[in-house]
Amino acid sequence: MTITLHQFGPAWSLPDYSPFCVKVETYLRMTRRPFRSAISDVRKAPKHKLPYVQDGDVVISDSRAIVAHFEAEAERPLDGGLSPEDRAASVAFRSLFEEEMYFLLVYLRWIVDENFRVFAPVFHRYVHVGAGIPKVFAPLIARVARKQMRRECWGQGTGRHSREDVEGRLHEIVDVLADQIGVGPYFLGSHPRTIDATAHGFLWSLLDSPNNSTAQSYALSRAPLVAYKERMLDEFFRAPVAGGTAAPVGMPS
Ligand SMILES: N[C@@H](CCC(=O)N[C@@H](CS)C(=O)NCC(=O)O)C(=O)O
């Protein structure tokens, strides 16, 4: 059965500019599921958000639901045998990444002028290639999208903070993540778990998106985080997989 991962598309050294899309791609690679990537129109996504996945006749949106879908059908789910303590840690860290760190990253990318100038061409390309809108309208769509992201960040609360406060909050998260990962090799120790897909998606985005931020340089200075990202890349993105080779990073397969 073919699995199609609908996403925004590659950017810089990442397979996607959305950490949620990188999360799902990481999960599919961790579980050695063959899949194809499609750059898709977010307006046509079931919940008007990406990623979503088509697994045969089944369409699943929301990265958490996607992971739950594959975990439920797996013979050996990644989270099988997780202790109650580790399950609690996994759920709490997932929220840290997806409900707090996400908005801090959105702030840096979409609200900080100098970073938005770097992101805009990537977004323009998506508007044209992914949503099929003529290139000439891309800057206008980017302005509308930016306004919407500002509104969302303001509503959630992060948008009301200064850039310094946002960076400070990310520094705190970076410290906590470096302590948690330590020597790893995985987020919760010796076994790869679903939280590794989330952690890798968000850490890779923080470390390698071209954001000018003290949070990024601070994260890059923390050896456990950089080593973790490199380990995840080596094992799941760069290593040959059974039945073929891993798709090159940044290329839809
Ligand atoms: N809870 C969702 C979040 C996905 C999400 O926020 N996707 C963003 C990109 S990072 C999106 O599609 N934004 C488009 C929009 O809001 O119009 C998940 O886990 O998949």
The ligand as an SDF file (V2000), in Angstrom:
LIG
                    3D

 20 19  0  0  0  0  0  0  0  0999 V2000
   -1.1280   20.0070   15.0900 N   0  0  0  0  0  0  0  0  0  0  0  0
   -0.6780   19.9750   13.7150 C   0  0  0  0  0  0  0  0  0  0  0  0
    0.0780   21.2380   13.4210 C   0  0  0  0  0  0  0  0  0  0  0  0
    0.4810   21.3590   11.9650 C   0  0  0  0  0  0  0  0  0  0  0  0
    0.7710   22.7970   11.6050 C   0  0  0  0  0  0  0  0  0  0  0  0
    0.6600   23.7060   12.4400 O   0  0  0  0  0  0  0  0  0  0  0  0
    1.1160   23.0250   10.3460 N   0  0  0  0  0  0  0  0  0  0  0  0
    1.3640   24.3580    9.8840 C   0  0  0  0  0  0  0  0  0  0  0  0
    2.7700   24.4850    9.3280 C   0  0  0  0  0  0  0  0  0  0  0  0
    3.9980   24.2670   10.5670 S   0  0  0  0  0  0  0  0  0  0  0  0
    0.3860   24.6940    8.7650 C   0  0  0  0  0  0  0  0  0  0  0  0
   -0.0480   23.8240    8.0340 O   0  0  0  0  0  0  0  0  0  0  0  0
    0.0430   25.9630    8.6250 N   0  0  0  0  0  0  0  0  0  0  0  0
   -0.7660   26.4160    7.5390 C   0  0  0  0  0  0  0  0  0  0  0  0
   -1.8670   27.3030    7.9990 C   0  0  0  0  0  0  0  0  0  0  0  0
   -2.0930   27.3960    9.2240 O   0  0  0  0  0  0  0  0  0  0  0  0
   -2.5150   27.8840    7.1250 O   0  0  0  0  0  0  0  0  0  0  0  0
    0.1750   18.7360   13.5120 C   0  0  0  0  0  0  0  0  0  0  0  0
    0.7100   18.2070   14.4900 O   0  0  0  0  0  0  0  0  0  0  0  0
    0.2920   18.2770   12.3670 O   0  0  0  0  0  0  0  0  0  0  0  0
  1  2  1  0
  2  3  1  0
  2 18  1  0
  3  4  1  0
  4  5  1  0
  5  6  2  0
  5  7  1  0
  7  8  1  0
  8  9  1  0
  8 11  1  0
  9 10  1  0
 11 12  2  0
 11 13  1  0
 13 14  1  0
 14 15  1  0
 15 16  2  0
 15 17  1  0
 18 19  2  0
 18 20  1  0
M  END
$$$$
